Amino acid sequence: MSKDLVKKNALQSLAERLSVDPCDLKSTLKAAIFKPIKKKDGTYREAYDSEFIAYIAVANAYKLNPLTKEIYAYPDTKTGAIIPVVSTDGWNRLMTSHKDYRNHYYLEPEESQWITMPGAKPCPKWCEIHIVKKDGSETVVREYLDEVYRQTDYDSPWKTHTKRMLRHKTKIQGAREAFGFAGIYEQDEAERIIEAESVEIQSLKEPKALSEKKGKDEPVNAPEQTTETPAPVAEKGSPAKDAPASPEQAADLFKGQFICSDCTLPCTKAEYDFSMRKYQKALCRKCQRKIKDK
């Protein structure tokens, strides 16, 4: 199936669901959603057809309305790419409109167990969502503030609306666990992805300036390697299916990301910063929970 046919079918299907003309929908979305994107060199470009197709396909697959900002295009200012992001209203629709959904409710600890993260407002140390399905089963997901909180140097929602952000994160993870939503992000996750991509690749080779200072006959000491900083990677790839990758292989597989020292899978900067403070090594959220549950 050609790219033009996929684009045409996805756009027509979305337009039919929204009861608008496909041509009008395309021009409206490109004008309102896909504004000129700033590239790394400071210039601007229009959205690529592949990005437009991906955005339309995701909106159509999850039956989200881009005109009411249930899904929108989030620009990656580091790479100049587009990340389809689902808003809080979009996640509400995804969860409550699912054929197996019945209701949901939250649980939080008493105020005596609230904590205050740096620069933030007092907030429950955890939040728990219970999603009840029509078959009577119940999915329970608990998110901890110290694991999901994102420290910034500006007044982000994590600082001004800490409790609301924790509840949003809990709701989204609960919806994913209960109904298997995959391949879509919310804005906080998109920003973390961009932060991870911006991590500079550190070379294990000696800096040139240091080499030049050494005499030709004088031995040059190799730089010390520590376990505190996970090695960022140089090339993209996928981990082996039969066995977990070694730390060295993982470093080559996941470009610009931090690597969990236990499972060798990539972890976010926030997960890395938290695990280094608490466990003195880089750990993804899953491995952190394994340690916490022991």
LINGI-V938642 format. One line per field, one symbol per residue. psi: psi as a letter, one per 30 degrees, with the letter a starting at -180 (. if undefined). burial: + if it has 9 or more other ideal C-beta (glycine too) atoms within 8 Angstrom, else -. A space follows every 10 residues. Layout:
psi = ???
burial = ???
//
This chain:
psi = kleeeeeeee eeeeeeefhl keeeeeeeee eeeilkkklf gfllllklee eeeeeeeeee eghljffggf kljjkjfefg lkjkkkleee eeeeeffkff kellllklll ffglljlkfl lklkflkkkj jklfgflkkk kkkkefefkj klglilffef ieeeeeeeee eeeeeeeegg klgllleeee eeeeeeffkk kkkflkkeee effklefkkk kkkkklgejk jllfklaklk efkklleeee efejkglkkk fefglkllee eeeeeeeefg lkkleeeeee eef.
burial = -----++--+ +++++--+-- -+-+++-+++ --++--+++- ------+--- ++++++++++ -+-+-+--++ ++++++---+ -++++++-++ +++++----+ +--+-+---- ---++-+--+ +-++++++++ +++-----++ +++-+-++++ +------++- -++-++++++ ++++++-++- +--+++++-+ +++++++-+- +--------+ +--+------ ---------+ +++-----+- ----+-+-++ ++++++++++ +--+++++++ ++++++---- +++++-++-+ +---
//
